[in-house]
Amino acid sequence: MSFLQLKGIVKEFGPVRTIKGIDLVIEKGEFVVFVGPSGCGKSTLLRIIAGLEPVTQGRIELDGRDITELPSSKRELAMVFQSYALYPHMTVFDNMSFALKLAKVDKAVMNEKVARAAKILNLTDYLHRTPKELSGGQRQRVAIGRSIVRAPKVFLFDEPLSNLDAALRGQTRVEIASLHRALGATTIYVTHDQIEAMTLADRVVVLRDGLIEQVGTPLDLYDHPANQFVAQFIGMPQMNVMPASALPELTRVAGDRLPVDGSVGVRPEGVRVLPAGGAIGAKVTLIESLGADTLIHTAVASGAPLVSRQAERTTLRVGDAVSVEIDPNALHFFDKQGRVLRPVQQAA
């Protein structure tokens, strides 16, 4: 039996339909990430699950129980917000134990729960500090700890790292992944950052305009995107996509797989930059040296851009004439509506 199930979820704000009919099954212990561009409905969907927004139509079931009409406090869920939402005048201990105090939990049990959560989150030495005495990452861990002590059936995270700087985002992302493994808790995590989605999720739910575009493991979405939107949203840098007519030389590479009026996509690692004189001539437009990787931006004769990712460093400069080689096994084909025409085929 599925642990959390969304059935035909629709949400309307007046005449505007924000969520347009979503069906989704989440299994116990899964880490599921909702990802998509701003305005796609991911945070609204999370708030609906949390009970902070009523559904217009549809049904939500948790562990075999219909929770569609239950108030948030009765759903056995815990939400961690983008803003830490900590009480500034309370200590870390008081912030983490506040919900337990309201529920009149025995003091010894409360102390034990807070101590356990603090140990998991490396907050034991900070329990008597107030939020203003903590770093951003520590405040976020307090917000997570406040959820842990409630022992919810599902953890809900709404873009919890967006207020942190780059270094703290990376560190806290690792901590959240470790926390999930330690607790084995069912987790739903909302982000617009596809790197967070790729590194954290058991399964990724890609949303656009209030609908699900694709659900799958991070590598499923990366290797087998359902359409051009998913192909370009998942992956950094994003997939190269160009009209089939922009690169006539692809006929030799793709053969009869080349769509007449559609598009062709290839990941940057499927593009190799070689000395000038090859079949596909190009010019270097930008070099991004990332240390372990180098991104070489080129433009072919038609002006279409192609980005190549290579492990080695380069001596090329902007303006240099080069040629590019495209791996025929790395090609993706889309029709003019952006739908996948056929799976990527392997060369004989």
C-alpha positions as CSV (number, residue, x, y, z in Angstrom):
1,M,0.0,0.0,0.0
2,S,1.3,3.5,-0.8
3,F,2.2,5.6,2.2
4,L,1.1,9.0,0.8
5,Q,-1.2,9.3,-2.2
6,L,-2.4,12.4,-4.0
7,K,-5.5,11.8,-6.1
8,G,-6.7,14.4,-8.7
9,I,-5.4,17.4,-6.7
10,V,-6.7,20.7,-8.0
11,K,-6.2,24.1,-6.5
12,E,-7.9,27.3,-7.7
13,F,-7.3,30.8,-6.4
14,G,-10.4,32.6,-7.7
15,P,-10.5,32.1,-11.5
16,V,-6.8,31.0,-11.6
17,R,-6.2,27.2,-11.5
18,T,-2.7,26.8,-10.0
19,I,-2.7,23.0,-9.6
20,K,-4.4,21.4,-12.5
21,G,-4.9,17.8,-11.5
22,I,-2.0,15.9,-9.9
23,D,-1.8,12.2,-9.1
24,L,1.2,11.0,-7.2
25,V,2.2,8.1,-5.0
26,I,5.0,8.3,-2.4
27,E,6.3,5.3,-0.6
28,K,7.3,5.1,3.0
29,G,10.9,6.2,3.6
30,E,11.3,7.9,0.2
31,F,13.0,11.2,-0.3
32,V,11.0,12.9,-3.0
33,V,11.9,16.3,-4.4
34,F,9.4,18.7,-6.1
35,V,11.4,20.8,-8.6
36,G,10.5,23.3,-11.3
37,P,10.7,26.9,-12.2
38,S,9.1,29.7,-10.2
39,G,5.3,29.7,-10.4
40,C,5.1,26.0,-11.3
41,G,3.0,25.2,-8.2
42,K,5.5,23.2,-6.2
43,S,5.3,25.2,-3.0
44,T,1.5,25.4,-3.3
45,L,1.3,21.6,-3.6
46,L,3.5,21.2,-0.5
47,R,1.2,23.5,1.4
48,I,-1.8,21.5,0.3
49,I,-0.2,18.3,1.6
50,A,0.7,20.1,4.9
51,G,-2.9,21.3,5.3
52,L,-2.0,25.0,5.0
53,E,-4.0,25.4,1.8
54,P,-7.4,23.7,1.2
55,V,-7.8,21.7,-2.0
56,T,-10.4,22.7,-4.5
57,Q,-10.9,19.1,-5.5
58,G,-9.1,15.8,-5.0
59,R,-8.1,13.6,-2.1
60,I,-5.0,13.1,0.1
61,E,-4.4,9.8,1.9
62,L,-1.6,9.2,4.4
63,D,-0.9,5.7,5.7
64,G,-4.3,4.5,4.6
65,R,-6.2,7.5,6.2
66,D,-8.0,10.3,4.4
67,I,-6.5,13.5,5.6
68,T,-7.9,15.8,2.9
69,E,-10.1,17.8,5.3
70,L,-8.0,17.4,8.5
71,P,-6.3,20.6,9.9
72,S,-2.6,20.8,9.7
73,S,-2.1,20.0,13.4
74,K,-3.8,16.6,13.0
75,R,-2.0,15.3,9.9
76,E,1.2,14.0,11.6
77,L,3.4,16.1,9.3
78,A,6.1,18.5,10.1
79,M,7.1,21.4,7.9
80,V,10.5,23.3,7.6
81,F,10.0,26.6,6.0
82,Q,12.3,28.8,3.8
83,S,12.4,31.3,6.7
84,Y,13.5,29.6,9.9
85,A,10.4,30.8,11.7
86,L,12.1,30.6,15.1
87,Y,11.0,32.5,18.2
88,P,13.8,35.1,18.6
89,H,13.3,35.4,22.4
90,M,13.5,31.7,23.0
91,T,16.5,29.5,23.4
92,V,17.3,26.7,21.0
93,F,15.9,24.2,23.5
94,D,12.7,26.2,23.9
95,N,12.2,26.5,20.2
96,M,12.7,22.8,19.6
97,S,10.5,21.8,22.5
98,F,7.7,24.3,22.0
99,A,5.3,22.0,20.2
100,L,5.8,19.3,22.8
101,K,5.0,21.8,25.6
102,L,1.8,22.8,23.8
103,A,0.9,19.1,23.6
104,K,1.7,18.7,27.4
105,V,4.3,16.0,26.8
106,D,5.9,14.7,29.9
107,K,9.0,16.8,30.8
108,A,11.4,13.8,30.9
109,V,10.1,12.6,27.5
110,M,10.5,16.1,26.1
111,N,14.0,16.5,27.4
112,E,14.9,13.1,25.9
113,K,13.5,13.9,22.5
114,V,15.2,17.3,22.3
115,A,18.5,15.9,23.4
116,R,18.3,13.1,20.8
117,A,17.5,15.6,18.0
118,A,20.2,18.0,19.2
119,K,22.8,15.2,19.1
120,I,21.7,14.2,15.6
121,L,22.0,17.8,14.4
122,N,25.2,18.7,16.3
123,L,23.3,21.3,18.4
124,T,23.9,19.9,21.9
125,D,26.3,22.8,22.7
126,Y,23.9,25.4,21.5
127,L,20.7,24.5,23.4
128,H,20.9,27.5,25.7
129,R,21.6,30.1,22.9
130,T,19.0,32.3,21.2
131,P,18.7,32.4,17.4
132,K,20.6,35.6,17.1
133,E,23.7,33.9,18.5
134,L,23.6,31.2,15.7
135,S,24.7,31.1,12.1
136,G,22.2,30.7,9.3
137,G,23.1,27.0,9.0
138,Q,22.6,26.5,12.7
139,R,19.3,28.2,12.7
140,Q,18.1,26.0,9.9
141,R,19.2,22.9,11.9
142,V,17.1,24.2,14.8
143,A,14.1,24.5,12.5
144,I,14.7,20.9,11.4
145,G,15.2,19.8,15.0
146,R,11.9,21.3,15.9
147,S,10.3,19.0,13.3
148,I,12.3,15.9,14.4
149,V,11.1,16.0,18.1
150,R,7.5,15.8,16.8
151,A,8.3,12.4,15.2
152,P,6.1,13.1,12.2
153,K,5.1,10.6,9.5
154,V,6.3,12.9,6.8
155,F,8.9,15.7,6.8
156,L,8.1,18.6,4.4
157,F,10.8,21.0,3.4
158,D,10.0,24.3,1.5
159,E,13.2,25.6,-0.1
160,P,15.1,25.4,3.2
161,L,18.5,26.3,1.8
162,S,17.6,29.4,-0.3
163,N,18.5,31.8,2.5
164,L,22.0,30.3,2.9
165,D,25.2,31.3,1.1
166,A,26.7,28.9,-1.4
167,A,29.1,27.2,1.1
168,L,26.4,26.7,3.7
169,R,24.0,25.4,1.1
170,G,26.4,22.6,0.1
171,Q,27.1,21.8,3.8
172,T,23.5,21.8,4.9
173,R,22.4,19.7,1.8
174,V,24.9,17.0,2.9
175,E,23.5,17.2,6.5
176,I,19.9,16.8,5.3
177,A,20.8,13.8,3.2
178,S,22.6,12.2,6.2
179,L,19.7,13.0,8.4
180,H,17.3,11.3,6.1
181,R,19.5,8.2,6.0
182,A,19.7,8.2,9.8
183,L,16.0,8.6,10.4
184,G,14.6,6.7,7.4
185,A,11.8,9.2,7.4
186,T,9.5,9.9,4.4
187,T,10.5,13.3,3.1
188,I,9.1,15.8,0.5
189,Y,11.5,18.6,-0.4
190,V,10.7,21.6,-2.6
191,T,13.4,23.4,-4.5
192,H,14.0,25.4,-7.7
193,D,17.6,24.2,-7.7
194,Q,18.0,21.1,-9.9
195,I,21.4,20.3,-8.3
196,E,19.7,19.9,-4.9
197,A,17.1,17.7,-6.6
198,M,19.7,15.5,-8.3
199,T,21.8,15.0,-5.2
200,L,19.1,14.5,-2.6
201,A,16.2,12.7,-4.2
202,D,15.3,9.1,-4.4
203,R,12.7,10.3,-7.0
204,V,12.3,13.7,-8.6
205,V,8.9,15.2,-9.5
206,V,9.3,17.8,-12.2
207,L,6.5,20.4,-12.3
208,R,5.5,23.0,-14.8
209,D,2.4,25.2,-14.9
210,G,0.6,23.1,-12.2
211,L,1.2,19.8,-13.9
212,I,3.7,16.9,-13.5
213,E,6.0,16.7,-16.5
214,Q,7.9,13.6,-15.3
215,V,8.6,11.5,-12.2
216,G,11.7,9.3,-11.9
217,T,15.1,8.8,-10.3
218,P,17.6,11.7,-10.9
219,L,19.5,9.6,-13.4
220,D,16.3,8.4,-15.2
221,L,15.4,12.1,-15.8
222,Y,18.9,12.9,-16.8
223,D,19.3,10.0,-19.3
224,H,15.7,9.6,-20.4
225,P,13.8,13.0,-20.2
226,A,10.2,12.8,-21.3
227,N,10.3,16.0,-23.2
228,Q,12.5,19.0,-24.1
229,F,11.5,21.0,-20.9
230,V,12.7,18.2,-18.6
231,A,15.8,17.7,-20.7
232,Q,16.9,21.3,-20.4
233,F,15.7,21.8,-16.8
234,I,17.7,18.8,-15.4
235,G,21.4,19.0,-15.8
236,M,24.0,21.8,-15.3
237,P,25.0,23.1,-17.7
238,Q,21.7,22.3,-19.5
239,M,21.4,20.1,-22.5
240,N,22.3,21.6,-25.9
241,V,19.1,21.8,-27.9
242,M,18.9,23.1,-31.5
243,P,16.6,22.9,-34.4
244,A,17.5,19.9,-36.6
245,S,18.0,22.3,-39.5
246,A,20.7,24.3,-37.6
247,L,23.3,21.6,-38.1
248,P,23.0,19.8,-41.4
249,E,26.1,17.8,-40.6
250,L,24.0,15.9,-38.0
251,T,22.5,13.9,-40.9
252,R,25.8,12.0,-41.1
253,V,25.7,11.3,-37.3
254,A,22.0,10.7,-36.7
255,G,21.0,9.2,-40.1
256,D,17.3,8.7,-40.4
257,R,16.7,9.4,-36.7
258,L,17.0,13.1,-37.4
259,P,13.6,14.8,-37.1
260,V,12.6,16.9,-40.1
261,D,11.0,19.8,-38.2
262,G,11.9,19.0,-34.6
263,S,15.0,19.5,-32.4
264,V,18.1,17.6,-31.5
265,G,19.6,17.6,-28.0
266,V,22.9,16.5,-26.7
267,R,24.4,16.8,-23.2
268,P,27.6,18.9,-22.9
269,E,29.6,15.7,-22.2
270,G,28.5,14.3,-25.5
271,V,30.2,17.1,-27.4
272,R,34.0,17.0,-28.0
273,V,36.0,20.0,-29.1
274,L,38.8,19.1,-31.5
275,P,41.3,21.1,-33.7
276,A,39.8,22.9,-36.7
277,G,39.4,20.9,-39.9
278,G,36.8,18.4,-38.7
279,A,33.3,17.8,-40.2
280,I,31.5,20.3,-38.0
281,G,33.4,23.7,-37.9
282,A,32.8,26.0,-35.0
283,K,34.3,29.0,-33.1
284,V,35.0,29.3,-29.4
285,T,32.8,32.0,-27.8
286,L,33.6,31.4,-24.1
287,I,35.8,29.3,-21.8
288,E,34.7,28.4,-18.2
289,S,37.5,26.9,-16.3
290,L,36.0,25.2,-13.2
291,G,39.1,23.3,-12.1
292,A,38.1,19.7,-12.4
293,D,36.0,20.5,-15.5
294,T,36.2,22.9,-18.4
295,L,33.2,24.2,-20.2
296,I,33.9,25.3,-23.8
297,H,31.2,27.4,-25.4
298,T,31.2,27.3,-29.2
299,A,29.1,28.5,-32.1
300,V,28.7,26.4,-35.3
301,A,28.5,28.0,-38.8
302,S,24.7,28.5,-38.5
303,G,25.2,30.4,-35.3
304,A,23.7,27.7,-33.1
305,P,25.5,27.4,-29.7
306,L,27.1,24.2,-28.5
307,V,28.6,23.7,-25.0
308,S,31.2,21.0,-24.4
309,R,32.2,19.7,-21.0
310,Q,35.6,18.1,-20.8
311,A,37.7,16.8,-17.9
312,E,41.0,18.2,-19.1
313,R,42.0,21.8,-19.1
314,T,42.4,23.7,-22.4
315,T,44.8,26.2,-24.0
316,L,42.0,27.4,-26.4
317,R,41.0,31.1,-26.4
318,V,37.9,32.9,-27.3
319,G,37.7,33.3,-31.1
320,D,39.7,30.2,-31.9
321,A,38.5,28.1,-34.8
322,V,37.8,24.5,-33.8
323,S,35.7,21.6,-34.9
324,V,33.2,19.7,-32.7
325,E,32.4,16.0,-32.6
326,I,29.0,14.8,-31.4
327,D,28.6,11.3,-29.8
328,P,25.8,9.7,-31.8
329,N,24.8,7.6,-28.8
330,A,24.1,10.8,-26.8
331,L,21.5,12.3,-29.0
332,H,17.9,13.0,-28.0
333,F,15.2,13.9,-30.5
334,F,12.1,16.1,-30.0
335,D,9.2,17.0,-32.2
336,K,8.2,20.6,-32.8
337,Q,6.0,20.5,-29.6
338,G,9.0,19.4,-27.5
339,R,7.9,15.8,-27.0
340,V,10.4,13.0,-27.2
341,L,10.2,11.4,-30.6
342,R,11.9,8.1,-29.7
343,P,14.3,6.8,-27.0
344,V,18.1,7.4,-27.5
345,Q,19.3,4.5,-29.6
346,Q,22.7,2.9,-29.1
347,A,25.0,2.6,-32.1
348,A,25.8,-0.8,-33.3
